[in-house]
């Protein structure tokens, strides 16, 4: 999180934002309906999340932070649409300065990722085909409804599965989406209802974060353990939780009378296996 805050506090970043807004002021004047306000607010929010995740894929925004950011960007859009296109740039500078102060304050108060020592790993969105192959989904029986945890801004795996004939598809991620079935949520705060999913997928998302928490002794360790069990409880009998990378120390504790575990080898490092956990009884 600190790298993102450093980026926002940078003077070059500030001037770039001011210049871009100044060059596009005429576009804001056309935002005259609630639908357009919501659309631009969502786009600005998604751009910020993309910047955050590109700096550190382990950033996790709480629901309170998500709501506060959307409210802040809505406020920014409403301010900008009232500025005449030929107005003095000083007004834009004032609005941007106020916005940045509030934005940084929201990020500093985010519930998760407050620790300063962070492992920074760039994050990219993978193609649907790549995720399908790495998760070995052609070797698993996929029951519906199907949920992709950490589906990404473009939810490419869900789109690929739709092309292959699946229809009861859902996803959650920190990005806003206008598409039906895609929820903007933090997985800690999303409630996985008991016996409600046929398949849950998580490619380089939930288990990746969980592993890091175990390795670094992060404060969210207990949250991940409880959420992991909640995910398993949310499967139908016969349903699967399919993810990569593996969490061998956690999987070793599962009740063999309730869950069957299949590992698919991806690389020589067996910690990078894909895991398919099938619920065989309640």
C-alpha positions as CSV (number, residue, x, y, z in Angstrom):
1,X,0.0,0.0,0.0
2,X,2.9,2.4,0.8
3,X,4.2,2.3,-2.8
4,X,0.8,3.4,-4.1
5,X,0.6,6.2,-1.5
6,X,4.2,7.3,-2.5
7,X,3.0,7.3,-6.1
8,X,0.0,9.5,-5.3
9,X,2.0,11.9,-3.3
10,X,4.6,12.3,-6.1
11,X,4.6,15.8,-7.6
12,X,4.9,14.4,-11.1
13,X,1.8,12.3,-10.6
14,X,-0.1,15.3,-9.4
15,X,0.9,17.4,-12.5
16,X,0.0,14.5,-14.8
17,X,-3.4,14.2,-13.3
18,X,-4.0,18.0,-13.6
19,X,-2.9,18.0,-17.2
20,X,-5.1,15.1,-18.2
21,X,-8.1,16.6,-16.5
22,X,-7.5,20.0,-18.1
23,X,-7.2,18.4,-21.5
24,X,-10.5,16.6,-21.1
25,X,-12.7,19.1,-19.3
26,X,-15.0,19.4,-22.2
27,X,-15.8,15.7,-21.9
28,X,-17.0,16.1,-18.3
29,X,-19.6,18.7,-19.4
30,X,-21.4,15.9,-21.3
31,X,-22.0,13.9,-18.1
32,X,-25.6,14.9,-17.5
33,X,-27.3,11.7,-16.4
34,X,-27.0,9.5,-13.3
35,X,-26.0,6.6,-15.6
36,X,-23.1,8.6,-17.0
37,X,-22.0,9.7,-13.5
38,X,-22.0,6.1,-12.3
39,X,-20.2,4.9,-15.4
40,X,-17.3,7.4,-15.1
41,X,-17.2,6.9,-11.3
42,X,-16.7,3.2,-11.8
43,X,-14.1,3.7,-14.5
44,X,-12.0,6.0,-12.3
45,X,-12.3,3.6,-9.3
46,X,-11.2,0.7,-11.5
47,X,-8.2,2.6,-12.8
48,X,-7.1,3.3,-9.2
49,X,-7.5,-0.4,-8.3
50,X,-5.5,-1.4,-11.4
51,X,-2.7,1.0,-10.4
52,X,-2.7,-0.5,-6.9
53,X,-2.6,-4.1,-8.0
54,X,0.0,-3.4,-10.6
55,X,2.3,-2.2,-7.8
56,X,1.4,-5.0,-5.4
57,X,-0.9,-7.9,-6.1
58,X,-1.4,-8.5,-2.4
59,X,-3.3,-5.3,-1.8
60,X,-6.7,-6.1,-0.4
61,X,-9.4,-3.4,-0.1
62,X,-12.0,-3.6,2.6
63,X,-15.7,-3.0,1.8
64,X,-15.4,0.2,3.8
65,X,-12.5,1.3,1.6
66,X,-14.3,0.3,-1.6
67,X,-17.4,2.3,-0.6
68,X,-15.3,5.3,0.4
69,X,-13.3,5.3,-2.8
70,X,-16.5,5.1,-5.0
71,X,-18.0,8.0,-3.0
72,X,-14.9,10.0,-3.4
73,X,-14.7,9.5,-7.1
74,X,-18.4,10.3,-7.5
75,X,-17.7,13.6,-5.7
76,X,-14.8,14.3,-8.1
77,X,-16.9,13.6,-11.2
78,X,-19.6,16.0,-9.9
79,X,-17.1,18.7,-9.2
80,X,-15.4,18.4,-12.6
81,X,-18.7,18.4,-14.6
82,X,-19.5,21.8,-13.1
83,X,-16.3,23.4,-14.3
84,X,-16.5,25.4,-17.5
85,X,-14.2,24.0,-20.2
86,X,-12.4,27.4,-20.4
87,X,-12.0,27.9,-16.7
88,X,-8.7,28.8,-15.0
89,X,-6.5,25.8,-14.3
90,X,-6.1,26.9,-10.7
91,X,-9.6,25.6,-9.9
92,X,-8.7,22.2,-11.4
93,X,-5.5,22.2,-9.3
94,X,-7.5,23.0,-6.1
95,X,-10.0,20.1,-6.8
96,X,-7.2,17.6,-7.5
97,X,-5.2,18.7,-4.4
98,X,-8.3,18.2,-2.2
99,X,-9.1,14.9,-3.9
100,X,-5.6,13.5,-3.4
101,X,-5.5,14.3,0.3
102,X,-8.8,12.5,0.8
103,X,-7.7,9.6,-1.4
104,X,-4.5,9.0,0.5
105,X,-6.3,9.2,3.8
106,X,-8.8,6.5,2.7
107,X,-5.9,4.2,1.6
108,X,-3.9,4.8,4.8
109,X,-7.0,3.7,6.8
110,X,-7.6,0.5,4.8
111,X,-8.4,-2.4,7.1
112,X,-5.9,-4.7,5.4
113,X,-2.3,-4.3,4.3
114,X,-1.4,-1.8,7.0
115,X,2.0,-3.4,7.5
116,X,4.8,-1.5,6.0
117,X,7.0,-4.5,5.1
118,X,5.5,-5.8,1.9
119,X,6.5,-8.2,-0.8
120,X,5.9,-6.3,-4.1
121,X,5.0,-8.5,-7.0
122,X,3.5,-7.0,-10.3
123,X,0.2,-8.6,-11.2
124,X,-1.1,-9.2,-14.7
125,X,-4.4,-10.6,-16.0
126,X,-4.1,-14.0,-17.6
127,X,-6.0,-15.2,-20.6
128,X,-8.9,-17.5,-20.1
129,X,-7.2,-20.3,-22.0
130,X,-4.1,-20.0,-19.9
131,X,-6.1,-20.2,-16.6
132,X,-8.2,-23.0,-17.9
133,X,-5.1,-25.1,-18.7
134,X,-3.2,-24.2,-15.5
135,X,-6.1,-25.1,-13.3
136,X,-6.5,-28.4,-15.3
137,X,-10.2,-27.8,-15.7
138,X,-10.4,-30.2,-18.6
139,X,-9.5,-32.9,-16.1
140,X,-12.2,-31.9,-13.5
141,X,-16.0,-32.3,-13.5
142,X,-17.2,-28.7,-13.2
143,X,-20.6,-28.4,-11.6
144,X,-22.7,-25.2,-11.7
145,X,-23.2,-22.6,-10.4
146,X,-19.6,-21.7,-10.7
147,X,-17.8,-18.9,-8.9
148,X,-14.4,-17.4,-9.8
149,X,-12.8,-15.8,-6.7
150,X,-10.5,-13.0,-7.9
151,X,-11.8,-13.1,-11.4
152,X,-10.0,-10.0,-12.5
153,X,-11.1,-6.8,-14.1
154,X,-11.8,-8.5,-17.4
155,X,-12.9,-11.9,-15.9
156,X,-11.3,-13.7,-18.8
157,X,-11.7,-17.2,-17.4
158,X,-15.4,-16.8,-17.0
159,X,-15.7,-15.5,-20.5
160,X,-13.7,-18.5,-21.8
161,X,-16.0,-20.9,-19.8
162,X,-19.0,-19.2,-21.3
163,X,-17.7,-19.9,-24.7
164,X,-17.4,-23.5,-23.8
165,X,-21.1,-23.7,-22.9
166,X,-21.2,-22.9,-19.2
167,X,-23.9,-20.4,-18.3
168,X,-24.4,-20.2,-14.5
169,X,-21.2,-18.2,-13.9
170,X,-20.3,-15.7,-11.3
171,X,-17.2,-13.8,-10.1
172,X,-15.9,-11.6,-7.3
173,X,-13.1,-9.1,-7.4
174,X,-12.2,-5.6,-6.2
175,X,-13.1,-4.1,-9.6
176,X,-16.4,-2.6,-10.4
177,X,-18.4,-4.2,-13.3
178,X,-21.6,-3.5,-15.0
179,X,-22.0,-7.2,-16.0
180,X,-24.5,-9.4,-14.3
181,X,-23.0,-11.9,-11.9
182,X,-19.7,-10.0,-11.2
183,X,-19.6,-8.6,-7.7
184,X,-17.2,-6.0,-6.4
185,X,-16.2,-7.4,-3.0
186,X,-13.3,-8.3,-0.7
187,X,-13.3,-12.1,-0.1
188,X,-12.9,-11.6,3.6
189,X,-16.3,-9.8,3.6
190,X,-18.1,-11.9,1.1
191,X,-20.3,-14.5,2.8
192,X,-20.0,-17.9,1.1
193,X,-23.4,-19.5,2.0
194,X,-23.4,-23.1,3.0
195,X,-24.0,-25.7,0.2
196,X,-24.5,-23.0,-2.5
197,X,-21.8,-23.6,-5.1
198,X,-21.0,-26.4,-7.5
199,X,-17.5,-25.2,-8.3
200,X,-15.3,-22.5,-6.9
201,X,-12.1,-21.4,-8.8
202,X,-9.2,-19.4,-7.6
203,X,-6.3,-18.9,-10.0
204,X,-3.3,-17.2,-8.3
205,X,-5.7,-15.4,-6.0
206,X,-7.0,-16.6,-2.6
207,X,-4.5,-19.4,-2.0
208,X,-1.6,-17.2,-3.2
209,X,-2.5,-14.6,-0.6
210,X,-3.2,-17.3,2.0
211,X,0.3,-18.8,1.4
212,X,2.0,-15.4,1.8
213,X,0.2,-14.8,5.1
214,X,1.4,-18.2,6.4
215,X,5.0,-17.5,5.2
216,X,5.2,-14.0,6.6
217,X,3.1,-14.5,9.7
218,X,0.7,-11.9,8.5
219,X,-2.1,-10.7,10.8
220,X,-4.8,-12.0,8.5
221,X,-3.7,-15.7,9.0
222,X,-6.8,-16.5,11.1
223,X,-9.1,-14.7,8.7
224,X,-7.8,-16.8,5.8
225,X,-8.1,-20.1,7.8
226,X,-11.8,-19.4,8.6
227,X,-12.6,-18.2,5.1
228,X,-10.9,-21.3,3.6
229,X,-13.2,-23.5,5.6
230,X,-16.2,-21.3,4.8
231,X,-15.4,-21.8,1.1
232,X,-15.3,-25.6,1.5
233,X,-18.6,-25.5,3.5
234,X,-20.2,-23.6,0.7
235,X,-19.8,-26.4,-1.8
236,X,-22.5,-28.9,-2.7
237,X,-21.7,-32.5,-2.0
238,X,-19.8,-33.5,-5.2
239,X,-18.7,-29.9,-5.7
240,X,-15.1,-28.8,-6.0
241,X,-12.8,-26.0,-4.9
242,X,-10.0,-25.8,-7.5
243,X,-7.1,-23.4,-7.0
244,X,-3.4,-22.8,-7.5
245,X,-0.9,-22.6,-5.8
246,X,-1.3,-25.4,-3.3
247,X,-1.3,-24.8,0.5
248,X,0.1,-28.2,1.5
249,X,0.2,-27.5,5.3
250,X,-3.5,-26.6,5.3
251,X,-4.6,-29.3,2.9
252,X,-2.9,-31.9,5.1
253,X,-5.3,-31.0,8.0
254,X,-8.5,-31.6,6.0
255,X,-10.9,-34.4,7.1
256,X,-10.3,-37.3,4.5
257,X,-13.9,-38.6,5.2
258,X,-15.3,-35.3,4.0
259,X,-12.9,-34.2,1.2
260,X,-10.9,-35.9,-1.5
261,X,-7.8,-34.1,-2.7
262,X,-6.3,-34.3,-6.2
263,X,-3.0,-32.6,-7.1
264,X,-2.0,-31.7,-10.6
265,X,1.7,-31.0,-11.2
266,X,2.6,-27.8,-12.9
267,X,6.3,-27.4,-12.2
268,X,9.1,-29.1,-10.4
269,X,8.2,-27.1,-7.3
270,X,5.3,-29.1,-6.0
271,X,4.1,-26.1,-3.9
272,X,2.9,-24.7,-7.3
273,X,0.6,-27.6,-7.9
274,X,-3.1,-27.0,-8.8
275,X,-5.4,-28.5,-6.2
276,X,-8.9,-29.9,-6.7
277,X,-10.7,-30.5,-3.4
278,X,-14.0,-32.4,-3.8
279,X,-16.6,-32.4,-1.1
280,X,-17.8,-36.0,-0.7
281,X,-20.1,-35.6,2.3
282,X,-21.5,-32.9,4.6
